[in-house]
């Protein structure tokens, strides 16, 4: 005999409250800038357990992508990270050039950091495109993908800045040179004769501490919050 499951009015009421809250939040729209979103989110996540944090980020990520610019992904890591954060809504790019082209047209492009392509170096010549997020963004490890869009993220109180150089020096020597200028740096990846570093904190493109940094082709390509 099949037994009909008992009703659970309390749980049903909670689910309906969740649906109402999602609808209300979606009606509220996105905040004006990536840094405004990050600052608000950081305050919301304070004190939550890891499981609660994951659930909240998943819900808000899906709301964000439903309201914001289209999401394009390039690379296997980006596909996984985007599915976890935003759901299965991203369109895949066949090559990084396609991702950057979509970003120029107003989309958001999440793209892998891989030695197979120095796509991030092209941002030096395209200041209208900036890195505004880096995933994973929990700060416990190095990012595996960068989000690029036609926007700029301001300081949020806990950030990392991405800096590119063509210096032929070993990464350790570049880190030491940046450290002598008062910047904490860590190497991320090297490709096509370019090196990508993460600088601790929010560093502006015209920060004087970068004036004498190693390299002739160099510069900040954006910043992303850490949670």
Phi, psi and omega in degrees: 000131175280136181251122178291131181297145181292151176290150178228080184303322182294315180294321179296321178295321178296317180297319179294324178295322178295316179299317179297319180295320179296315179299318181296316181293321179295325178292335181288337179079178181274156174285166191292326186224158178300322181290327176296319176299315183295317180297315179295318181295319181300320178294322180294324186279347183299126177088356180279152175286164178304320180293319178294319179299315180299318181294315181296316181294324179295315180294312182293326178296319179290325175294317181301311183287336177288333184258336187266197181293156178303150181252127177245140178234147174225124178104151183295321179297318180296323178298316180292313182295321179292320179297321180292318185273321189244351185090184185269065184240349186285148173263134184274138175261142181285333180209160184298330178301323178292323177296316179294322178298319178295322178296322178298330182272002176112358177278174171250132183243119175258118189226144184296147166267109183216148179293351181284343182207136175258043183304326182297335178293335181291341179293341176299328181263000181229074184297346177285343176256129182225152170285127180238351178205155178221127182244142353297152184245020179279350175082355182281341180213183181280148178292150179251348179207149179243142176261126183242138178202172177276069181200166177231133178262125177277180181295141180242357182105339176207099188223167167227140184253144183252127187229135184246144174214153175259013181303137180277354180297156174297147181307322180298324178289325177293318177301318180295319179295318178293322178297322178295335178272359178096018180243132176269118185234153173222135181287140180252309185196158178227133180199144175057032181080004179245153178235140179247131180236152171256126177258134180292134178087184180264116182243123181285154183300328182260021178300125183298338180292344180265355185302318183257017179294152182300145176111155176256322173259108188202163176158167177280136179244008177141179181215155183219145179285154175243138182244000000 
